[in-house]
Amino acid sequence: MTPKLLTTKEAANHLGVSAAYLERDRWAGARVPFVRLGKRAIRYRQEDLDNFVTSRIHHSTSSYQMPHAVGA
């Protein structure tokens, strides 16, 4: 089965962030996995987005070290 591919806008909606956040993330090293289908066609697999969210779960703010902010 072929995974559903989301546009940057759809992926941003799915994650609850702006499209600009995902664009900056790609430019800064892509913590959020993406698929390049052509010179300008960028898509995101929903499974990768869900796995990214799962990998970001923390149980205490005191034990969490903030990574360098995207675009900062």
C-alpha positions in Angstrom: 0.0 0.0 0.0 1.3 3.4 -0.9 1.5 5.8 2.0 -0.5 9.0 1.9 1.6 12.0 1.0 0.8 15.4 2.4 1.7 18.8 1.1 3.7 21.1 3.4 0.4 22.9 4.2 -1.4 19.7 5.0 1.6 18.4 7.1 1.7 21.7 9.0 -2.0 21.4 9.7 -1.5 17.8 10.9 1.2 18.8 13.3 -0.4 22.1 14.4 2.5 24.2 13.2 2.9 26.7 10.4 4.0 25.8 6.9 6.9 28.3 7.5 8.0 26.2 10.4 8.4 23.1 8.2 10.1 25.2 5.5 12.6 26.5 8.0 13.1 23.0 9.4 14.0 21.6 5.9 16.5 24.5 5.5 18.0 23.9 8.9 18.6 20.2 8.7 15.1 18.5 8.7 14.2 17.1 12.0 10.8 16.3 10.4 11.4 13.7 7.6 10.2 14.7 4.2 10.1 13.3 0.6 11.4 15.2 -2.4 9.5 14.1 -5.5 11.1 16.5 -7.9 13.0 19.7 -8.0 10.3 21.6 -6.0 7.8 18.9 -5.0 8.1 18.3 -1.3 5.7 15.9 0.5 5.4 14.4 4.0 4.4 10.8 4.8 1.7 10.9 7.5 3.4 7.9 9.2 6.7 9.9 9.5 4.8 12.9 11.0 3.2 10.6 13.6 6.5 9.0 14.4 8.1 12.4 14.8 5.4 13.5 17.3 5.9 10.2 19.2 9.6 10.8 19.4 9.0 14.2 20.9 7.0 13.0 24.0 8.5 14.1 27.3 7.3 13.5 30.9 9.0 16.4 32.6 10.2 19.8 31.6 13.0 19.6 34.1 14.7 16.7 32.3 14.2 18.1 28.9 17.1 20.0 27.2 15.8 22.4 24.5 17.4 21.9 21.1 18.5 24.8 19.1 15.4 26.5 17.8 14.7 26.2 14.1 15.2 29.6 12.4 16.9 31.1 15.5 
